């Protein structure tokens, strides 16, 4: 297995949390996984979404990469839907 070079080796591909397009996850010099979205939307506005993972999640990604890689990226948790206030509650 090739050596993982910080900022060069793509250890995983996943969907951008901002725009959903595919981005490349690499490691920074501290060994933490990150990506920086290079895409723009149809109007040309850049997405610029960035994500960085901590050591624990990064270690799992590295292990999956070294094991041959097809493990899906841990997606960031989606924003929780705001709880629907019940309009049937008693009021007045
Ligand atoms: Zn994006």
PDB file of the backbone (N, CA, C, O) and the ligand in Angstrom, with CONECT records:
HET     ZN  A 101       1
ATOM      1  N   UNK A   1       0.859  -1.198   0.000  1.00  0.00           N
ATOM      2  CA  UNK A   1       0.000   0.000   0.000  1.00  0.00           C
ATOM      3  C   UNK A   1       0.889   1.239   0.000  1.00  0.00           C
ATOM      4  O   UNK A   1       1.847   1.350   0.765  1.00  0.00           O
ATOM      5  N   UNK A   2       0.542   2.138  -0.863  1.00  0.00           N
ATOM      6  CA  UNK A   2       1.359   3.348  -0.975  1.00  0.00           C
ATOM      7  C   UNK A   2       1.267   4.179   0.294  1.00  0.00           C
ATOM      8  O   UNK A   2       0.275   4.157   1.022  1.00  0.00           O
ATOM      9  N   UNK A   3       2.305   4.885   0.515  1.00  0.00           N
ATOM     10  CA  UNK A   3       2.357   5.788   1.662  1.00  0.00           C
ATOM     11  C   UNK A   3       1.338   6.913   1.474  1.00  0.00           C
ATOM     12  O   UNK A   3       1.115   7.385   0.359  1.00  0.00           O
ATOM     13  N   UNK A   4       0.733   7.327   2.565  1.00  0.00           N
ATOM     14  CA  UNK A   4      -0.211   8.445   2.506  1.00  0.00           C
ATOM     15  C   UNK A   4       0.566   9.740   2.679  1.00  0.00           C
ATOM     16  O   UNK A   4       1.191   9.976   3.714  1.00  0.00           O
ATOM     17  N   UNK A   5       0.516  10.562   1.663  1.00  0.00           N
ATOM     18  CA  UNK A   5       1.217  11.835   1.748  1.00  0.00           C
ATOM     19  C   UNK A   5       0.230  12.932   2.142  1.00  0.00           C
ATOM     20  O   UNK A   5      -0.791  13.119   1.480  1.00  0.00           O
ATOM     21  N   UNK A   6       0.532  13.650   3.213  1.00  0.00           N
ATOM     22  CA  UNK A   6      -0.369  14.727   3.622  1.00  0.00           C
ATOM     23  C   UNK A   6      -0.602  15.710   2.483  1.00  0.00           C
ATOM     24  O   UNK A   6       0.319  16.068   1.750  1.00  0.00           O
ATOM     25  N   UNK A   7      -1.844  16.133   2.353  1.00  0.00           N
ATOM     26  CA  UNK A   7      -2.285  17.108   1.351  1.00  0.00           C
ATOM     27  C   UNK A   7      -2.213  16.595  -0.082  1.00  0.00           C
ATOM     28  O   UNK A   7      -2.548  17.332  -1.010  1.00  0.00           O
ATOM     29  N   UNK A   8      -1.786  15.356  -0.285  1.00  0.00           N
ATOM     30  CA  UNK A   8      -1.685  14.843  -1.647  1.00  0.00           C
ATOM     31  C   UNK A   8      -2.542  13.608  -1.852  1.00  0.00           C
ATOM     32  O   UNK A   8      -3.327  13.526  -2.797  1.00  0.00           O
ATOM     33  N   UNK A   9      -2.382  12.652  -0.956  1.00  0.00           N
ATOM     34  CA  UNK A   9      -3.051  11.371  -1.159  1.00  0.00           C
ATOM     35  C   UNK A   9      -4.537  11.496  -0.851  1.00  0.00           C
ATOM     36  O   UNK A   9      -4.931  11.948   0.224  1.00  0.00           O
ATOM     37  N   UNK A  10      -5.348  11.088  -1.815  1.00  0.00           N
ATOM     38  CA  UNK A  10      -6.793  11.084  -1.594  1.00  0.00           C
ATOM     39  C   UNK A  10      -7.151   9.784  -0.898  1.00  0.00           C
ATOM     40  O   UNK A  10      -7.061   8.708  -1.489  1.00  0.00           O
ATOM     41  N   UNK A  11      -7.556   9.887   0.348  1.00  0.00           N
ATOM     42  CA  UNK A  11      -7.855   8.669   1.110  1.00  0.00           C
ATOM     43  C   UNK A  11      -9.303   8.258   0.970  1.00  0.00           C
ATOM     44  O   UNK A  11      -9.666   7.125   1.286  1.00  0.00           O
ATOM     45  N   UNK A  12     -10.130   9.170   0.498  1.00  0.00           N
ATOM     46  CA  UNK A  12     -11.549   8.858   0.395  1.00  0.00           C
ATOM     47  C   UNK A  12     -12.217   9.884  -0.497  1.00  0.00           C
ATOM     48  O   UNK A  12     -11.784  11.033  -0.582  1.00  0.00           O
ATOM     49  N   UNK A  13     -13.284   9.450  -1.162  1.00  0.00           N
ATOM     50  CA  UNK A  13     -14.118  10.394  -1.892  1.00  0.00           C
ATOM     51  C   UNK A  13     -15.496  10.360  -1.261  1.00  0.00           C
ATOM     52  O   UNK A  13     -16.010   9.297  -0.914  1.00  0.00           O
ATOM     53  N   UNK A  14     -16.076  11.516  -1.120  1.00  0.00           N
ATOM     54  CA  UNK A  14     -17.405  11.547  -0.535  1.00  0.00           C
ATOM     55  C   UNK A  14     -18.161  12.744  -1.098  1.00  0.00           C
ATOM     56  O   UNK A  14     -17.599  13.588  -1.795  1.00  0.00           O
ATOM     57  N   UNK A  15     -19.432  12.792  -0.780  1.00  0.00           N
ATOM     58  CA  UNK A  15     -20.250  13.895  -1.249  1.00  0.00           C
ATOM     59  C   UNK A  15     -20.064  15.115  -0.371  1.00  0.00           C
ATOM     60  O   UNK A  15     -20.024  15.006   0.855  1.00  0.00           O
ATOM     61  N   UNK A  16     -19.950  16.274  -0.993  1.00  0.00           N
ATOM     62  CA  UNK A  16     -19.830  17.522  -0.244  1.00  0.00           C
ATOM     63  C   UNK A  16     -21.106  17.742   0.569  1.00  0.00           C
ATOM     64  O   UNK A  16     -22.217  17.578   0.066  1.00  0.00           O
ATOM     65  N   UNK A  17     -20.924  18.113   1.825  1.00  0.00           N
ATOM     66  CA  UNK A  17     -22.083  18.377   2.678  1.00  0.00           C
ATOM     67  C   UNK A  17     -22.792  19.654   2.252  1.00  0.00           C
ATOM     68  O   UNK A  17     -23.955  19.871   2.590  1.00  0.00           O
ATOM     69  N   UNK A  18     -22.083  20.499   1.506  1.00  0.00           N
ATOM     70  CA  UNK A  18     -22.685  21.749   1.086  1.00  0.00           C
ATOM     71  C   UNK A  18     -23.462  21.616  -0.201  1.00  0.00           C
ATOM     72  O   UNK A  18     -24.587  22.106  -0.295  1.00  0.00           O
ATOM     73  N   UNK A  19     -22.878  20.954  -1.209  1.00  0.00           N
ATOM     74  CA  UNK A  19     -23.502  20.918  -2.526  1.00  0.00           C
ATOM     75  C   UNK A  19     -23.756  19.503  -3.019  1.00  0.00           C
ATOM     76  O   UNK A  19     -24.465  19.317  -4.008  1.00  0.00           O
ATOM     77  N   UNK A  20     -23.195  18.507  -2.357  1.00  0.00           N
ATOM     78  CA  UNK A  20     -23.458  17.132  -2.739  1.00  0.00           C
ATOM     79  C   UNK A  20     -22.565  16.593  -3.833  1.00  0.00           C
ATOM     80  O   UNK A  20     -22.629  15.405  -4.151  1.00  0.00           O
ATOM     81  N   UNK A  21     -21.736  17.436  -4.415  1.00  0.00           N
ATOM     82  CA  UNK A  21     -20.830  16.936  -5.450  1.00  0.00           C
ATOM     83  C   UNK A  21     -19.676  16.181  -4.801  1.00  0.00           C
ATOM     84  O   UNK A  21     -19.420  16.299  -3.603  1.00  0.00           O
ATOM     85  N   UNK A  22     -18.994  15.407  -5.628  1.00  0.00           N
ATOM     86  CA  UNK A  22     -17.951  14.562  -5.060  1.00  0.00           C
ATOM     87  C   UNK A  22     -16.694  15.375  -4.757  1.00  0.00           C
ATOM     88  O   UNK A  22     -16.207  16.146  -5.585  1.00  0.00           O
ATOM     89  N   UNK A  23     -16.197  15.177  -3.556  1.00  0.00           N
ATOM     90  CA  UNK A  23     -14.973  15.851  -3.141  1.00  0.00           C
ATOM     91  C   UNK A  23     -13.953  14.820  -2.698  1.00  0.00           C
ATOM     92  O   UNK A  23     -14.284  13.667  -2.420  1.00  0.00           O
ATOM     93  N   UNK A  24     -12.711  15.257  -2.639  1.00  0.00           N
ATOM     94  CA  UNK A  24     -11.606  14.372  -2.297  1.00  0.00           C
ATOM     95  C   UNK A  24     -11.141  14.661  -0.878  1.00  0.00           C
ATOM     96  O   UNK A  24     -10.802  15.794  -0.537  1.00  0.00           O
ATOM     97  N   UNK A  25     -11.133  13.631  -0.071  1.00  0.00           N
ATOM     98  CA  UNK A  25     -10.692  13.772   1.306  1.00  0.00           C
ATOM     99  C   UNK A  25      -9.210  13.449   1.382  1.00  0.00           C
ATOM    100  O   UNK A  25      -8.760  12.404   0.912  1.00  0.00           O
ATOM    101  N   UNK A  26      -8.473  14.345   1.971  1.00  0.00           N
ATOM    102  CA  UNK A  26      -7.025  14.158   2.158  1.00  0.00           C
ATOM    103  C   UNK A  26      -6.698  14.339   3.629  1.00  0.00           C
ATOM    104  O   UNK A  26      -7.565  14.644   4.447  1.00  0.00           O
ATOM    105  N   UNK A  27      -5.440  14.146   3.940  1.00  0.00           N
ATOM    106  CA  UNK A  27      -4.987  14.358   5.317  1.00  0.00           C
ATOM    107  C   UNK A  27      -4.167  15.629   5.387  1.00  0.00           C
ATOM    108  O   UNK A  27      -3.378  15.926   4.490  1.00  0.00           O
ATOM    109  N   UNK A  28      -4.362  16.376   6.464  1.00  0.00           N
ATOM    110  CA  UNK A  28      -3.471  17.509   6.683  1.00  0.00           C
ATOM    111  C   UNK A  28      -2.204  17.024   7.373  1.00  0.00           C
ATOM    112  O   UNK A  28      -2.050  15.835   7.654  1.00  0.00           O
ATOM    113  N   UNK A  29      -1.312  17.945   7.637  1.00  0.00           N
ATOM    114  CA  UNK A  29      -0.013  17.513   8.168  1.00  0.00           C
ATOM    115  C   UNK A  29      -0.120  16.965   9.580  1.00  0.00           C
ATOM    116  O   UNK A  29       0.814  16.336  10.077  1.00  0.00           O
ATOM    117  N   UNK A  30      -1.251  17.197  10.227  1.00  0.00           N
ATOM    118  CA  UNK A  30      -1.465  16.624  11.553  1.00  0.00           C
ATOM    119  C   UNK A  30      -2.124  15.252  11.498  1.00  0.00           C
ATOM    120  O   UNK A  30      -2.382  14.632  12.530  1.00  0.00           O
ATOM    121  N   UNK A  31      -2.393  14.786  10.279  1.00  0.00           N
ATOM    122  CA  UNK A  31      -2.996  13.469  10.156  1.00  0.00           C
ATOM    123  C   UNK A  31      -4.505  13.484  10.258  1.00  0.00           C
ATOM    124  O   UNK A  31      -5.129  12.434  10.417  1.00  0.00           O
ATOM    125  N   UNK A  32      -5.101  14.671  10.169  1.00  0.00           N
ATOM    126  CA  UNK A  32      -6.553  14.759  10.236  1.00  0.00           C
ATOM    127  C   UNK A  32      -7.130  14.893   8.830  1.00  0.00           C
ATOM    128  O   UNK A  32      -6.612  15.632   7.992  1.00  0.00           O
ATOM    129  N   UNK A  33      -8.205  14.166   8.598  1.00  0.00           N
ATOM    130  CA  UNK A  33      -8.832  14.179   7.281  1.00  0.00           C
ATOM    131  C   UNK A  33      -9.587  15.485   7.073  1.00  0.00           C
ATOM    132  O   UNK A  33     -10.153  16.045   8.012  1.00  0.00           O
ATOM    133  N   UNK A  34      -9.589  15.959   5.842  1.00  0.00           N
ATOM    134  CA  UNK A  34     -10.312  17.174   5.520  1.00  0.00           C
ATOM    135  C   UNK A  34     -10.644  17.163   4.041  1.00  0.00           C
ATOM    136  O   UNK A  34     -10.044  16.418   3.266  1.00  0.00           O
ATOM    137  N   UNK A  35     -11.590  17.982   3.657  1.00  0.00           N
ATOM    138  CA  UNK A  35     -11.751  18.302   2.245  1.00  0.00           C
ATOM    139  C   UNK A  35     -12.102  19.764   2.111  1.00  0.00           C
ATOM    140  O   UNK A  35     -12.545  20.420   3.054  1.00  0.00           O
ATOM    141  N   UNK A  36     -11.891  20.237   0.924  1.00  0.00           N
ATOM    142  CA  UNK A  36     -12.233  21.604   0.580  1.00  0.00           C
ATOM    143  C   UNK A  36     -12.963  21.508  -0.743  1.00  0.00           C
ATOM    144  O   UNK A  36     -12.396  21.053  -1.737  1.00  0.00           O
ATOM    145  N   UNK A  37     -14.212  21.932  -0.764  1.00  0.00           N
ATOM    146  CA  UNK A  37     -15.019  21.745  -1.972  1.00  0.00           C
ATOM    147  C   UNK A  37     -14.594  22.718  -3.057  1.00  0.00           C
ATOM    148  O   UNK A  37     -14.591  23.930  -2.839  1.00  0.00           O
ATOM    149  N   UNK A  38     -14.235  22.200  -4.227  1.00  0.00           N
ATOM    150  CA  UNK A  38     -13.776  23.064  -5.318  1.00  0.00           C
ATOM    151  C   UNK A  38     -14.890  23.455  -6.276  1.00  0.00           C
ATOM    152  O   UNK A  38     -14.639  24.149  -7.261  1.00  0.00           O
ATOM    153  N   UNK A  39     -16.114  23.023  -6.007  1.00  0.00           N
ATOM    154  CA  UNK A  39     -17.158  23.158  -7.008  1.00  0.00           C
ATOM    155  C   UNK A  39     -17.902  24.482  -6.885  1.00  0.00           C
ATOM    156  O   UNK A  39     -17.848  25.173  -5.867  1.00  0.00           O
ATOM    157  N   UNK A  40     -18.586  24.794  -7.950  1.00  0.00           N
ATOM    158  CA  UNK A  40     -19.450  25.970  -7.952  1.00  0.00           C
ATOM    159  C   UNK A  40     -20.835  25.525  -8.389  1.00  0.00           C
ATOM    160  O   UNK A  40     -20.993  24.500  -9.052  1.00  0.00           O
ATOM    161  N   UNK A  41     -21.818  26.295  -8.018  1.00  0.00           N
ATOM    162  CA  UNK A  41     -23.165  25.945  -8.462  1.00  0.00           C
ATOM    163  C   UNK A  41     -23.388  26.432  -9.892  1.00  0.00           C
ATOM    164  O   UNK A  41     -22.480  26.971 -10.525  1.00  0.00           O
ATOM    165  N   UNK A  42     -24.602  26.234 -10.388  1.00  0.00           N
ATOM    166  CA  UNK A  42     -24.864  26.533 -11.801  1.00  0.00           C
ATOM    167  C   UNK A  42     -24.757  28.026 -12.120  1.00  0.00           C
ATOM    168  O   UNK A  42     -24.626  28.405 -13.284  1.00  0.00           O
ATOM    169  N   UNK A  43     -24.812  28.863 -11.101  1.00  0.00           N
ATOM    170  CA  UNK A  43     -24.653  30.296 -11.348  1.00  0.00           C
ATOM    171  C   UNK A  43     -23.198  30.737 -11.234  1.00  0.00           C
ATOM    172  O   UNK A  43     -22.877  31.902 -11.467  1.00  0.00           O
ATOM    173  N   UNK A  44     -22.322  29.805 -10.877  1.00  0.00           N
ATOM    174  CA  UNK A  44     -20.912  30.141 -10.782  1.00  0.00           C
ATOM    175  C   UNK A  44     -20.461  30.514  -9.384  1.00  0.00           C
ATOM    176  O   UNK A  44     -19.277  30.764  -9.158  1.00  0.00           O
ATOM    177  N   UNK A  45     -21.386  30.553  -8.451  1.00  0.00           N
ATOM    178  CA  UNK A  45     -20.990  30.854  -7.074  1.00  0.00           C
ATOM    179  C   UNK A  45     -20.274  29.642  -6.485  1.00  0.00           C
ATOM    180  O   UNK A  45     -20.793  28.527  -6.541  1.00  0.00           O
ATOM    181  N   UNK A  46     -19.096  29.852  -5.926  1.00  0.00           N
ATOM    182  CA  UNK A  46     -18.362  28.716  -5.371  1.00  0.00           C
ATOM    183  C   UNK A  46     -19.026  28.164  -4.127  1.00  0.00           C
ATOM    184  O   UNK A  46     -19.609  28.898  -3.329  1.00  0.00           O
ATOM    185  N   UNK A  47     -18.925  26.864  -3.982  1.00  0.00           N
ATOM    186  CA  UNK A  47     -19.466  26.213  -2.788  1.00  0.00           C
ATOM    187  C   UNK A  47     -18.582  26.525  -1.581  1.00  0.00           C
ATOM    188  O   UNK A  47     -19.054  26.981  -0.539  1.00  0.00           O
ATOM    189  N   UNK A  48     -17.279  26.264  -1.755  1.00  0.00           N
ATOM    190  CA  UNK A  48     -16.301  26.572  -0.704  1.00  0.00           C
ATOM    191  C   UNK A  48     -16.524  25.847   0.616  1.00  0.00           C
ATOM    192  O   UNK A  48     -15.938  26.209   1.636  1.00  0.00           O
ATOM    193  N   UNK A  49     -17.362  24.835   0.596  1.00  0.00           N
ATOM    194  CA  UNK A  49     -17.587  24.132   1.858  1.00  0.00           C
ATOM    195  C   UNK A  49     -16.318  23.380   2.256  1.00  0.00           C
ATOM    196  O   UNK A  49     -15.620  22.797   1.425  1.00  0.00           O
ATOM    197  N   UNK A  50     -16.056  23.417   3.534  1.00  0.00           N
ATOM    198  CA  UNK A  50     -14.906  22.685   4.053  1.00  0.00           C
ATOM    199  C   UNK A  50     -15.364  21.805   5.183  1.00  0.00           C
ATOM    200  O   UNK A  50     -16.304  22.125   5.911  1.00  0.00           O
ATOM    201  N   UNK A  51     -14.686  20.700   5.314  1.00  0.00           N
ATOM    202  CA  UNK A  51     -14.960  19.866   6.477  1.00  0.00           C
ATOM    203  C   UNK A  51     -13.660  19.264   6.955  1.00  0.00           C
ATOM    204  O   UNK A  51     -12.768  18.945   6.168  1.00  0.00           O
ATOM    205  N   UNK A  52     -13.576  19.119   8.252  1.00  0.00           N
ATOM    206  CA  UNK A  52     -12.379  18.547   8.832  1.00  0.00           C
ATOM    207  C   UNK A  52     -12.814  17.581   9.912  1.00  0.00           C
ATOM    208  O   UNK A  52     -13.730  17.856  10.687  1.00  0.00           O
ATOM    209  N   UNK A  53     -12.160  16.475   9.946  1.00  0.00           N
ATOM    210  CA  UNK A  53     -12.487  15.454  10.941  1.00  0.00           C
ATOM    211  C   UNK A  53     -11.386  15.392  11.987  1.00  0.00           C
ATOM    212  O   UNK A  53     -10.248  15.790  11.736  1.00  0.00           O
ATOM    213  N   UNK A  54     -11.735  14.894  13.150  1.00  0.00           N
ATOM    214  CA  UNK A  54     -10.761  14.727  14.217  1.00  0.00           C
ATOM    215  C   UNK A  54      -9.940  13.462  14.036  1.00  0.00           C
ATOM    216  O   UNK A  54     -10.110  12.709  13.077  1.00  0.00           O
ATOM    217  N   UNK A  55      -9.062  13.261  14.974  1.00  0.00           N
ATOM    218  CA  UNK A  55      -8.130  12.131  14.892  1.00  0.00           C
ATOM    219  C   UNK A  55      -8.839  10.783  14.847  1.00  0.00           C
ATOM    220  O   UNK A  55      -8.449   9.892  14.091  1.00  0.00           O
ATOM    221  N   UNK A  56      -9.882  10.638  15.660  1.00  0.00           N
ATOM    222  CA  UNK A  56     -10.538   9.339  15.743  1.00  0.00           C
ATOM    223  C   UNK A  56     -11.174   8.965  14.410  1.00  0.00           C
ATOM    224  O   UNK A  56     -10.969   7.860  13.908  1.00  0.00           O
ATOM    225  N   UNK A  57     -11.944   9.883  13.838  1.00  0.00           N
ATOM    226  CA  UNK A  57     -12.585   9.592  12.558  1.00  0.00           C
ATOM    227  C   UNK A  57     -11.543   9.464  11.457  1.00  0.00           C
ATOM    228  O   UNK A  57     -11.685   8.641  10.552  1.00  0.00           O
ATOM    229  N   UNK A  58     -10.517  10.262  11.536  1.00  0.00           N
ATOM    230  CA  UNK A  58      -9.467  10.206  10.518  1.00  0.00           C
ATOM    231  C   UNK A  58      -8.767   8.856  10.550  1.00  0.00           C
ATOM    232  O   UNK A  58      -8.454   8.282   9.506  1.00  0.00           O
ATOM    233  N   UNK A  59      -8.523   8.353  11.759  1.00  0.00           N
ATOM    234  CA  UNK A  59      -7.851   7.062  11.887  1.00  0.00           C
ATOM    235  C   UNK A  59      -8.673   5.956  11.233  1.00  0.00           C
ATOM    236  O   UNK A  59      -8.120   5.043  10.622  1.00  0.00           O
ATOM    237  N   UNK A  60     -10.002   6.043  11.366  1.00  0.00           N
ATOM    238  CA  UNK A  60     -10.861   5.041  10.734  1.00  0.00           C
ATOM    239  C   UNK A  60     -10.782   5.138   9.218  1.00  0.00           C
ATOM    240  O   UNK A  60     -10.749   4.125   8.519  1.00  0.00           O
ATOM    241  N   UNK A  61     -10.752   6.372   8.718  1.00  0.00           N
ATOM    242  CA  UNK A  61     -10.659   6.552   7.261  1.00  0.00           C
ATOM    243  C   UNK A  61      -9.338   6.023   6.737  1.00  0.00           C
ATOM    244  O   UNK A  61      -9.273   5.403   5.676  1.00  0.00           O
ATOM    245  N   UNK A  62      -8.278   6.284   7.509  1.00  0.00           N
ATOM    246  CA  UNK A  62      -6.957   5.806   7.088  1.00  0.00           C
ATOM    247  C   UNK A  62      -6.941   4.282   7.081  1.00  0.00           C
ATOM    248  O   UNK A  62      -6.415   3.660   6.159  1.00  0.00           O
ATOM    249  N   UNK A  63      -7.522   3.692   8.116  1.00  0.00           N
ATOM    250  CA  UNK A  63      -7.563   2.232   8.192  1.00  0.00           C
ATOM    251  C   UNK A  63      -8.344   1.659   7.017  1.00  0.00           C
ATOM    252  O   UNK A  63      -7.942   0.654   6.431  1.00  0.00           O
ATOM    253  N   UNK A  64      -9.468   2.302   6.670  1.00  0.00           N
ATOM    254  CA  UNK A  64     -10.274   1.823   5.549  1.00  0.00           C
ATOM    255  C   UNK A  64      -9.511   1.983   4.238  1.00  0.00           C
ATOM    256  O   UNK A  64      -9.566   1.116   3.366  1.00  0.00           O
ATOM    257  N   UNK A  65      -8.811   3.082   4.110  1.00  0.00           N
ATOM    258  CA  UNK A  65      -8.009   3.312   2.909  1.00  0.00           C
ATOM    259  C   UNK A  65      -6.925   2.250   2.789  1.00  0.00           C
ATOM    260  O   UNK A  65      -6.703   1.685   1.719  1.00  0.00           O
ATOM    261  N   UNK A  66      -6.266   1.994   3.893  1.00  0.00           N
ATOM    262  CA  UNK A  66      -5.187   1.010   3.864  1.00  0.00           C
ATOM    263  C   UNK A  66      -5.718  -0.405   3.662  1.00  0.00           C
ATOM    264  O   UNK A  66      -5.009  -1.285   3.174  1.00  0.00           O
ATOM    265  N   UNK A  67      -6.967  -0.609   4.042  1.00  0.00           N
ATOM    266  CA  UNK A  67      -7.575  -1.923   3.854  1.00  0.00           C
ATOM    267  C   UNK A  67      -8.102  -2.087   2.436  1.00  0.00           C
ATOM    268  O   UNK A  67      -8.578  -3.160   2.064  1.00  0.00           O
ATOM    269  N   UNK A  68      -8.017  -1.020   1.647  1.00  0.00           N
ATOM    270  CA  UNK A  68      -8.461  -1.136   0.266  1.00  0.00           C
ATOM    271  C   UNK A  68      -9.563  -0.191  -0.076  1.00  0.00           C
ATOM    272  O   UNK A  68      -9.999  -0.096  -1.223  1.00  0.00           O
ATOM    273  N   UNK A  69      -9.991   0.482   0.892  1.00  0.00           N
ATOM    274  CA  UNK A  69     -10.791   1.655   0.630  1.00  0.00           C
ATOM    275  C   UNK A  69     -12.226   1.612   0.331  1.00  0.00           C
ATOM    276  O   UNK A  69     -12.553   2.787   0.163  1.00  0.00           O
ATOM    277  N   UNK A  70     -13.164   0.915   0.193  1.00  0.00           N
ATOM    278  CA  UNK A  70     -14.469   1.274  -0.340  1.00  0.00           C
ATOM    279  C   UNK A  70     -15.461   1.723   0.724  1.00  0.00           C
ATOM    280  O   UNK A  70     -16.642   1.931   0.444  1.00  0.00           O
ATOM    281  N   UNK A  71     -14.974   1.866   1.923  1.00  0.00           N
ATOM    282  CA  UNK A  71     -15.868   2.266   3.004  1.00  0.00           C
ATOM    283  C   UNK A  71     -16.463   3.639   2.721  1.00  0.00           C
ATOM    284  O   UNK A  71     -15.723   4.582   2.440  1.00  0.00           O
ATOM    285  N   UNK A  72     -17.758   3.765   2.789  1.00  0.00           N
ATOM    286  CA  UNK A  72     -18.328   5.081   2.522  1.00  0.00           C
ATOM    287  C   UNK A  72     -17.903   6.088   3.569  1.00  0.00           C
ATOM    288  O   UNK A  72     -17.714   5.751   4.738  1.00  0.00           O
ATOM    289  N   UNK A  73     -17.758   7.309   3.143  1.00  0.00           N
ATOM    290  CA  UNK A  73     -17.314   8.356   4.057  1.00  0.00           C
ATOM    291  C   UNK A  73     -18.338   8.575   5.151  1.00  0.00           C
ATOM    292  O   UNK A  73     -19.542   8.489   4.909  1.00  0.00           O
ATOM    293  N   UNK A  74     -17.873   8.852   6.331  1.00  0.00           N
ATOM    294  CA  UNK A  74     -18.838   9.250   7.364  1.00  0.00           C
ATOM    295  C   UNK A  74     -19.429  10.599   6.991  1.00  0.00           C
ATOM    296  O   UNK A  74     -18.736  11.616   6.982  1.00  0.00           O
ATOM    297  N   UNK A  75     -20.682  10.591   6.692  1.00  0.00           N
ATOM    298  CA  UNK A  75     -21.314  11.848   6.293  1.00  0.00           C
ATOM    299  C   UNK A  75     -21.607  12.658   7.535  1.00  0.00           C
ATOM    300  O   UNK A  75     -21.933  12.108   8.587  1.00  0.00           O
ATOM    301  N   UNK A  76     -21.489  13.952   7.409  1.00  0.00           N
ATOM    302  CA  UNK A  76     -21.875  14.777   8.544  1.00  0.00           C
ATOM    303  C   UNK A  76     -23.349  14.581   8.842  1.00  0.00           C
ATOM    304  O   UNK A  76     -24.161  14.391   7.936  1.00  0.00           O
ATOM    305  N   UNK A  77     -23.673  14.628  10.083  1.00  0.00           N
ATOM    306  CA  UNK A  77     -25.072  14.451  10.456  1.00  0.00           C
ATOM    307  C   UNK A  77     -25.902  15.543   9.816  1.00  0.00           C
ATOM    308  O   UNK A  77     -25.523  16.714   9.861  1.00  0.00           O
ATOM    309  N   UNK A  78     -27.036  15.179   9.216  1.00  0.00           N
ATOM    310  CA  UNK A  78     -27.880  16.213   8.618  1.00  0.00           C
ATOM    311  C   UNK A  78     -28.451  17.127   9.687  1.00  0.00           C
ATOM    312  O   UNK A  78     -28.627  16.739  10.842  1.00  0.00           O
ATOM    313  N   UNK A  79     -28.729  18.335   9.272  1.00  0.00           N
ATOM    314  CA  UNK A  79     -29.353  19.273  10.204  1.00  0.00           C
ATOM    315  C   UNK A  79     -30.670  18.670  10.658  1.00  0.00           C
ATOM    316  O   UNK A  79     -31.465  18.219   9.834  1.00  0.00           O
ATOM    317  N   UNK A  80     -30.902  18.660  11.942  1.00  0.00           N
ATOM    318  CA  UNK A  80     -32.198  18.113  12.386  1.00  0.00           C
ATOM    319  C   UNK A  80     -33.337  19.008  11.928  1.00  0.00           C
ATOM    320  O   UNK A  80     -33.237  20.235  11.931  1.00  0.00           O
ATOM    321  N   UNK A  81     -34.404  18.364  11.539  1.00  0.00           N
ATOM    322  CA  UNK A  81     -35.589  19.133  11.150  1.00  0.00           C
ATOM    323  C   UNK A  81     -36.128  19.823  12.393  1.00  0.00           C
ATOM    324  O   UNK A  81     -36.184  19.218  13.463  1.00  0.00           O
ATOM    325  N   UNK A  82     -36.520  21.066  12.264  1.00  0.00           N
ATOM    326  CA  UNK A  82     -37.120  21.708  13.436  1.00  0.00           C
ATOM    327  C   UNK A  82     -38.407  20.994  13.805  1.00  0.00           C
ATOM    328  O   UNK A  82     -39.239  20.686  12.952  1.00  0.00           O
ATOM    329  N   UNK A  83     -38.546  20.744  15.071  1.00  0.00           N
ATOM    330  CA  UNK A  83     -39.734  20.019  15.525  1.00  0.00           C
ATOM    331  C   UNK A  83     -40.979  20.843  15.204  1.00  0.00           C
ATOM    332  O   UNK A  83     -41.051  22.045  15.460  1.00  0.00           O
ATOM    333  N   UNK A  84     -41.934  20.153  14.643  1.00  0.00           N
ATOM    334  CA  UNK A  84     -43.180  20.837  14.274  1.00  0.00           C
ATOM    335  C   UNK A  84     -43.968  21.138  15.550  1.00  0.00           C
ATOM    336  O   UNK A  84     -44.345  20.236  16.298  1.00  0.00           O
ATOM    337  N   UNK A  85     -44.201  22.407  15.770  1.00  0.00           N
ATOM    338  CA  UNK A  85     -45.010  22.756  16.940  1.00  0.00           C
ATOM    339  C   UNK A  85     -46.434  22.290  16.684  1.00  0.00           C
ATOM    340  O   UNK A  85     -47.006  22.535  15.622  1.00  0.00           O
ATOM    341  N   UNK A  86     -46.978  21.631  17.651  1.00  0.00           N
ATOM    342  CA  UNK A  86     -48.350  21.175  17.469  1.00  0.00           C
ATOM    343  C   UNK A  86     -49.312  22.353  17.584  1.00  0.00           C
ATOM    344  O   UNK A  86     -49.347  23.074  18.581  1.00  0.00           O
ATOM    345  N   UNK A  87     -50.080  22.510  16.528  1.00  0.00           N
ATOM    346  CA  UNK A  87     -51.065  23.610  16.547  1.00  0.00           C
ATOM    347  C   UNK A  87     -52.378  23.123  17.154  1.00  0.00           C
ATOM    348  O   UNK A  87     -53.337  23.880  17.307  1.00  0.00           O
ATOM    349  N   UNK A  88     -52.388  21.829  17.495  1.00  0.00           N
ATOM    350  CA  UNK A  88     -53.611  21.287  18.088  1.00  0.00           C
ATOM    351  C   UNK A  88     -53.601  21.386  19.603  1.00  0.00           C
ATOM    352  O   UNK A  88     -54.559  21.014  20.280  1.00  0.00           O
ATOM    353  N   UNK A  89     -52.479  21.903  20.117  1.00  0.00           N
ATOM    354  CA  UNK A  89     -52.395  22.004  21.571  1.00  0.00           C
ATOM    355  C   UNK A  89     -53.458  22.981  22.087  1.00  0.00           C
ATOM    356  O   UNK A  89     -53.941  23.861  21.375  1.00  0.00           O
ATOM    357  N   UNK A  90     -53.775  22.786  23.301  1.00  0.00           N
ATOM    358  CA  UNK A  90     -54.735  23.706  23.912  1.00  0.00           C
ATOM    359  C   UNK A  90     -54.098  25.077  24.048  1.00  0.00           C
ATOM    360  O   UNK A  90     -52.981  25.199  24.550  1.00  0.00           O
ATOM    361  N   UNK A  91     -54.771  26.064  23.622  1.00  0.00           N
ATOM    362  CA  UNK A  91     -54.255  27.414  23.866  1.00  0.00           C
ATOM    363  C   UNK A  91     -55.421  28.337  24.073  1.00  0.00           C
ATOM    364  O   UNK A  91     -56.558  28.000  23.742  1.00  0.00           O
ATOM    365  N   UNK A  92     -55.152  29.478  24.608  1.00  0.00           N
ATOM    366  CA  UNK A  92     -56.178  30.459  24.933  1.00  0.00           C
ATOM    367  C   UNK A  92     -56.505  30.290  26.374  1.00  0.00           C
ATOM    368  O   UNK A  92     -57.354  31.008  26.902  1.00  0.00           O
TER     369      UNK A  92
HETATM  370 ZN    ZN A 101     -19.636  21.699  -2.212  1.00  0.00          ZN
END
